[in-house]
């Protein structure tokens, strides 16, 4: 009728051992899944961090290239026309050297080198009325691993290139020394 107490305890011990084996397998499975999830999160975080650093370097390279454009524009568009040999004349200034490297940037732009090139052949200097008109194309390339552009860059290389087309007008009949076009 009623099973013996000794037999009940054996069934309970056997069921407990079976449940204990199952819980060990479950615990190992959960540990493996959680470690894989942790490794995935760490790798994604690392990728995001390196991507963010490259974004910041890209913005700095852009600002360095912009500084190169402004330097080149100043060379050909000096508002006081005080460029050596060209300030007091109606002659248009030439482009700065064929390729000029600016490496004296400071602050967060100090790791960048900027190569500035200028071409004055767009609509080669022309005369309109009595005015001398010239056009200049300035290209500034900034990078963090010189020379810019670098043909064999290493890891972490960032480069930005900007172009600007500018024009200058001088009127020989205008009051000097500026020869301003009206």
C-alpha positions as CSV (number, residue, x, y, z in Angstrom):
1,X,0.0,0.0,0.0
2,X,2.3,2.7,1.1
3,X,5.8,2.5,-0.2
4,X,8.5,2.1,2.4
5,X,10.3,5.2,3.7
6,X,13.7,3.7,2.6
7,X,12.5,3.5,-1.0
8,X,11.2,7.1,-1.0
9,X,14.5,8.4,0.1
10,X,16.3,6.6,-2.7
11,X,14.0,8.1,-5.3
12,X,14.5,11.6,-3.8
13,X,18.3,11.2,-3.8
14,X,18.3,9.9,-7.4
15,X,16.0,12.8,-8.6
16,X,18.3,15.3,-6.7
17,X,21.4,14.0,-8.4
18,X,19.8,14.2,-11.8
19,X,18.6,17.8,-11.2
20,X,22.1,18.8,-9.9
21,X,23.7,17.5,-13.1
22,X,21.2,19.4,-15.2
23,X,21.8,22.7,-13.3
24,X,25.6,22.4,-13.8
25,X,25.1,22.1,-17.6
26,X,22.7,25.1,-17.5
27,X,25.2,27.2,-15.5
28,X,28.1,26.4,-17.9
29,X,25.9,27.3,-20.9
30,X,24.9,30.6,-19.3
31,X,28.5,31.4,-18.4
32,X,29.6,30.7,-22.0
33,X,26.8,32.9,-23.5
34,X,27.5,35.7,-21.1
35,X,31.2,35.7,-21.8
36,X,30.6,35.8,-25.6
37,X,28.2,38.7,-25.1
38,X,30.8,40.5,-22.9
39,X,33.5,39.9,-25.6
40,X,31.2,41.3,-28.3
41,X,30.4,44.4,-26.3
42,X,34.1,45.0,-25.6
43,X,34.9,44.7,-29.3
44,X,32.1,47.0,-30.4
45,X,33.1,49.6,-27.8
46,X,36.7,49.5,-29.0
47,X,35.6,49.9,-32.7
48,X,33.4,52.9,-31.7
49,X,36.3,54.5,-29.8
50,X,38.8,54.2,-32.7
51,X,36.1,55.5,-35.1
52,X,35.5,58.5,-32.9
53,X,39.3,59.2,-32.8
54,X,39.5,59.1,-36.6
55,X,36.5,61.4,-36.8
56,X,38.2,63.9,-34.5
57,X,41.4,63.7,-36.5
58,X,39.4,64.2,-39.7
59,X,37.9,67.4,-38.4
60,X,41.4,68.6,-37.4
61,X,42.7,67.7,-40.8
62,X,39.9,69.7,-42.4
63,X,40.8,72.8,-40.2
64,X,44.5,72.4,-41.1
65,X,43.6,72.3,-44.8
66,X,41.3,75.4,-44.3
67,X,44.3,77.2,-42.7
68,X,46.3,76.3,-45.9
69,X,43.6,77.8,-48.1
70,X,43.5,81.0,-46.0
71,X,47.3,81.3,-46.2
72,X,47.3,80.8,-50.0
73,X,44.4,83.4,-50.3
74,X,46.4,85.9,-48.3
75,X,49.4,85.4,-50.6
76,X,47.4,86.4,-53.7
77,X,44.7,88.6,-52.2
78,X,46.6,90.8,-49.8
79,X,44.1,93.6,-49.1
80,X,46.9,96.1,-48.7
81,X,48.7,95.0,-51.9
82,X,51.9,94.9,-49.9
83,X,53.3,91.8,-51.5
84,X,57.0,92.4,-52.2
85,X,57.4,93.8,-55.7
86,X,53.7,93.9,-56.4
87,X,52.1,96.2,-53.8
88,X,52.7,99.5,-55.4
89,X,52.1,98.4,-59.0
90,X,49.1,97.4,-61.0
91,X,50.7,94.0,-61.7
92,X,48.9,91.0,-60.3
93,X,50.8,89.0,-57.7
94,X,52.0,85.5,-58.8
95,X,51.1,82.3,-57.0
96,X,53.3,81.4,-54.1
97,X,55.9,78.7,-54.8
98,X,54.9,75.7,-56.9
99,X,54.2,73.7,-53.7
100,X,54.6,75.1,-50.2
101,X,54.6,73.0,-47.0
102,X,53.1,74.6,-43.9
103,X,54.3,72.7,-40.9
104,X,54.2,75.4,-38.2
105,X,50.6,74.9,-37.1
106,X,50.1,74.9,-33.3
107,X,47.7,73.5,-30.8
108,X,45.6,70.5,-31.9
109,X,46.7,71.1,-35.5
110,X,50.4,70.6,-34.8
111,X,50.6,67.0,-35.9
112,X,49.4,68.0,-39.4
113,X,51.4,69.1,-42.4
114,X,49.7,71.1,-45.1
115,X,50.8,71.2,-48.7
116,X,49.5,74.3,-50.6
117,X,49.6,74.5,-54.4
118,X,48.5,77.4,-56.5
119,X,47.8,77.8,-60.2
120,X,47.1,81.1,-61.9
121,X,46.3,79.6,-65.3
122,X,42.5,79.5,-64.9
123,X,41.4,82.3,-67.2
124,X,45.0,83.4,-67.5
125,X,45.4,87.0,-66.4
126,X,43.3,89.1,-68.6
127,X,42.3,92.8,-69.0
128,X,38.7,94.0,-68.8
129,X,38.6,97.7,-69.7
130,X,41.7,99.0,-68.0
131,X,41.5,96.5,-65.2
132,X,43.9,93.6,-64.8
133,X,42.0,90.5,-63.6
134,X,43.6,87.3,-62.6
135,X,42.1,84.0,-61.2
136,X,43.9,81.6,-58.9
137,X,43.2,78.1,-57.9
138,X,44.5,77.1,-54.5
139,X,44.6,73.5,-53.3
140,X,45.5,72.7,-49.7
141,X,46.1,69.1,-48.7
142,X,46.5,68.4,-44.9
143,X,47.6,65.0,-43.5
144,X,49.0,63.6,-40.3
145,X,51.7,61.5,-42.0
146,X,53.8,63.7,-44.3
147,X,54.4,64.1,-47.2
148,X,50.9,65.2,-48.2
149,X,49.4,63.4,-49.9
150,X,51.2,60.3,-48.6
151,X,51.5,57.5,-51.3
152,X,52.1,54.8,-48.6
153,X,50.2,55.8,-45.5
154,X,50.3,53.8,-42.3
155,X,47.4,52.9,-40.1
156,X,45.5,55.9,-38.7
157,X,46.3,58.1,-41.7
158,X,44.0,61.1,-42.1
159,X,43.9,63.4,-45.1
160,X,41.7,66.3,-46.2
161,X,41.9,68.3,-49.4
162,X,40.2,71.7,-50.0
163,X,40.1,73.7,-53.2
164,X,39.3,77.4,-53.7
165,X,39.2,79.6,-56.8
166,X,39.8,83.2,-56.2
167,X,40.0,86.3,-58.4
168,X,42.0,89.5,-58.1
169,X,41.4,92.8,-59.8
170,X,43.8,95.8,-60.1
171,X,43.0,99.0,-61.9
172,X,46.1,101.0,-63.1
173,X,43.9,104.1,-63.5
174,X,42.7,104.0,-59.9
175,X,44.4,106.1,-57.2
176,X,47.5,104.3,-55.8
177,X,49.0,102.6,-54.1
178,X,46.0,100.2,-53.8
179,X,44.9,100.2,-57.5
180,X,41.5,99.1,-56.3
181,X,38.8,98.1,-58.7
182,X,35.6,100.0,-58.1
